[in-house]
Amino acid sequence: MRQLTWVAAIGLAGCGQVPVMSMVELARFDPLSSDLAAVTVAVDVSDGLRVAPEGAVMLLRAAAPDGRAVSEEFILDERRAAEGARWLFGVAEEDAALLEDTRQAILALKAEDPDTAGQLSVSAAPCMAGARAEGPQIVDVFIQVAPDRPFVPVAPRLDLIAEGVPVPAC
């Protein structure tokens, strides 16, 4: 069976591009045969920024050409704040069953129509945790598709000021 066509997209006001080397690493990843509950999203932020509460989101969706679709959005849980300004997020334990049900529904749709296209996207909404620091407000977003794989940048070095992204208070 052909791999489900998918895209890793980042939702910081639609900005950013996935680097070519990340696309190579992500091309090896098949969301339909992977443990999606093991995916980790890392977000690095400038001083004064953080990821908004409930601001890290994973979307898993697929659509057949005839319009049938499966779509589910998961608010990611903070796994831990790592050293410095890196925030780590993953699927909440209580969402693991729904995530697997969604994956199975997409597999069933794909079995019925091999031209089904899918999307796995992650987004991270920033917020201002204190006074805005002078200079650029940088956010870097990475994804790790399995514990034994590296973190790969999917939205590197986004300057929220230069991109005109509004950053609300937390």
N, C-alpha and C positions, 0 to 999 in steps of 0.2 A: 504494500500500500504506500502510495506517495505521501511524503510528509505534508502536513497541513501548512499551507502558506500562512505566514504570520508576520507581524511587525512588532518591534519594541518601540513604543512611542513615549515621549515625555510630555507631560502636561503643564509646563510652566508657561502659561499663556501662549502655547503653541510655538515656543521658540526652541531653538536647538536642533542639532543634527547629530545622528549617530555616527561616530567615527568609523572609517573603513575597517580598521583592525578589530573594532568591536563587532562589526557585522560579520566578519570571518568567524569569530568565536561564537556569536549567537546563531550562525547558520548551522552549527553542530548541535544545536539544542532543539529538540522536538518536544513541544509542550504536551503533546498527547501521549507520549511514552515516558514522561518525566514525573518526578515527585514535585509537583508545583508547591506543595506546602514547605518544601525545603528552599525555595527561592528566597534570597535575601536582597533587600534594596538598601544601599548605603547612600547617605546624603551628607556631603560636606558643605558647611555654610561659613560665611564670614562672621566676624565678631558682631554680636548684636542680633543675629538672625537665629532662627531655629525652624524646624518643621512644625507647621501649625497642628494643633490637636486634631486628630482624625484627618490630617492633611496628606498622609501617604496612602495611596490607593493603587490597587491592581485591578485591571479590567480584563476579563477573559470573555471573548465573544467569537462567534462564528456565524456565517450567513451562507445559505445555499442560494444559487442563482434564482430559484423560484420564490425567494423571499422568506422562507422559513429561517428562523434565527434562534440562537441560544446566546444569552448575555447575562453576565453576573459581575457585579462590582464588589470588591472586598476592601474594607478599611483595614489597613495593615497596622499591626501592633508594634509598638516600639520594643525591640528585643533587648537593646541596651544602648546606652550612649557610650561610644568607644572613646579612646583617647582624643583629646583636642575637640574639634567641632564636628566630629563624624557621628551621625545618627544612623542606627541600624534598625530595619523594619522587616517583619515577616508576617505571614498569614497567621491570624489568631487561631489558637488551638480549637476554639469553638466553631471556627469557620472551615476546618479541614474537611469535614464530611460534605458540606455544601460545595466546596471547591472540587472534591472528587466527583460528586454528582454532576456538576457542570461539565467537567472533563468527559465523563461518560456520556452525557447528552450530546456533546460535540462529536465524540467518536461515533455515536449512533447516526447523527446527521451526516457525517462524512461517509459512513458506510452506505447510506441511502443515496447520497449524491457526492461522488468523488471530486466534483468541482467546487465543493464548499471551501470558502476562504475564511481564515481566522485571524484573530488579533490578540496578542497579549501585550498590554501596555501598563506602564507604571507612571504615576505622577506624584509629585511632591510639592505641596503648596507651602510657601515660606510665610513666616510672620516675624515681626520685629519684637524681640524679647526685651528690649531696653531702648535706650537712646540710640538713634541711628549714628553709626560711626561714619566718619568722613571717608570719602573715596568710594571705590566700587563695592557693590554688594554682590559677592560671588556665591553661586551655588553650583556644585558638581554632583551629578547623580550617577550611581553605578548600580549594576545588577550582578548578582552571583547566582547562577542557575543551579548550582549544586555545591555542597560543602567542599568537594574536592576540586572545584573549578575556581579560577581567579575572579576577582571583581573586575568587570569591564565597564569603562565609561560609556554611558548612553546619552548623557547631556553634560559634556564637560565645559567648565569655565563659563557658565552663563552669568553675565553681568546684568543683574536685575534693573539697575539704573539705566544702563545703556539700552536695554531692551524695552524700557518703559513699562516694566511690570510693577503694578502697585503692590506694596507690601503692607498689609494691615498689622495693627498691634496684635499680639497674641492674646 
